[in-house]
Amino acid sequence: MSPFSAEPMQLEFVTPPPGLAPLVDFTLAPIDSAPGLFSLTAKDGAARLFVLDAALHLPGYAPRIPSADLAAIGAGDGAAPMILVVVNPGAQSTANLSAPMVLNTASGACVQVILEGSDWPLRHPLAPAAS
């Protein structure tokens, strides 16, 4: 799946995302008219999050992903994973930069990484959409 694909993609987290156990099967679907914004919905419909393609919306964001996490999703062999961040919508939408989701776009394997000891904020303000 390219970051700009119009097709939903099936994801399987190698471990449940924090706060969503035991859920591991999700669908990542693009939001119409919002490039790089996706809905992440549990297969059973029990949870839905919004996530952003960090490469498109946060070009200075370069978290250090542990090699064990990259290996767990099969992205340790030089394949560049897709980095997604959870969006908290509101009057001032924010993105959680301290816990990115790392996706192997070839296989759909995914992991959410908690970046302990980093300076990445939990609530990074997002710029309002251009009108």
C-alpha positions in Angstrom: 0.0 0.0 0.0 1.4 3.4 -0.9 0.7 6.2 1.6 -1.7 7.6 -1.0 -3.6 4.4 -1.9 -7.3 4.6 -2.2 -7.8 1.0 -1.1 -8.3 -0.2 2.4 -5.6 -2.5 3.8 -5.8 -5.3 6.3 -3.4 -4.9 9.2 -2.3 -7.3 11.9 -0.5 -5.9 14.9 2.2 -8.2 16.3 1.0 -7.3 19.8 -2.3 -5.5 20.6 -1.9 -1.7 20.6 -1.8 -0.2 24.1 -5.3 0.1 25.5 -6.9 -2.1 22.8 -6.0 -5.6 24.0 -6.9 -8.2 22.8 -7.5 -6.5 19.4 -4.9 -7.2 16.7 -6.8 -7.3 13.4 -7.6 -3.9 11.9 -8.5 -2.2 8.6 -6.6 0.9 7.5 -8.8 3.0 5.2 -8.1 6.3 3.6 -10.4 9.3 4.4 -11.8 10.8 1.2 -10.5 14.2 0.3 -7.8 14.1 3.1 -4.5 12.7 1.7 -2.5 10.9 4.4 -5.4 10.7 6.9 -6.8 7.2 7.6 -9.3 5.5 9.8 -8.0 2.5 11.7 -10.9 0.2 12.6 -10.8 -3.0 14.5 -12.0 -6.0 12.5 -14.9 -6.5 15.0 -15.8 -2.8 14.9 -15.0 -2.4 18.6 -12.5 0.4 18.1 -11.8 3.2 15.6 -8.9 5.6 15.6 -7.8 8.2 13.1 -4.1 8.1 12.1 -1.9 10.3 9.9 0.9 9.4 7.6 3.8 11.1 9.4 6.0 11.4 6.3 3.3 13.5 4.6 2.1 15.6 7.6 5.1 15.7 9.9 8.2 15.9 7.7 10.6 16.7 10.7 9.3 13.7 12.7 12.0 11.0 12.7 11.5 8.7 15.7 14.2 6.1 16.4 12.4 2.7 16.0 14.1 -0.1 17.9 15.5 -2.8 15.6 13.5 -5.5 17.4 10.3 -3.7 16.5 11.3 -3.4 12.9 12.3 -7.1 12.9 8.9 -8.1 14.4 7.1 -6.6 11.4 9.6 -7.9 8.9 10.9 -4.4 8.1 14.5 -4.8 9.3 15.9 -5.6 5.9 16.2 -2.1 4.6 12.5 -1.8 3.7 11.2 1.6 4.8 8.2 1.2 7.0 5.3 3.6 7.0 5.0 5.6 10.2 1.5 6.5 11.4 0.6 8.6 14.4 -2.7 8.6 16.2 -4.8 11.8 15.9 -7.0 13.2 18.6 -9.6 15.3 16.8 -11.0 18.4 18.3 -11.1 22.2 18.1 -7.3 21.9 18.2 -6.4 18.4 16.8 -3.3 16.8 18.2 -1.1 13.9 17.2 0.6 11.4 19.6 4.2 11.5 18.6 5.4 9.4 21.6 3.7 6.2 20.4 4.0 5.8 16.6 2.5 2.9 14.7 5.1 1.3 12.4 3.7 -0.5 9.4 5.2 -3.0 6.9 3.2 -2.0 3.9 4.1 -5.1 2.0 2.7 -7.5 4.6 0.3 -5.5 6.7 2.3 -6.4 9.9 2.2 -3.5 12.3 3.4 -2.6 15.8 2.8 0.4 18.0 6.0 1.6 19.7 6.1 3.5 23.0 9.1 5.8 22.7 10.3 5.8 26.3 12.8 8.5 27.2 12.2 10.6 24.1 11.1 14.2 23.8 8.3 13.5 21.3 5.1 14.9 22.7 1.9 13.0 23.5 -0.2 15.9 22.2 1.5 17.7 19.3 -0.8 20.4 17.9 -1.7 20.0 14.2 -2.1 22.9 11.9 -5.6 23.5 10.8 -6.6 22.2 7.4 -6.3 24.8 4.6 -9.6 26.0 3.3 
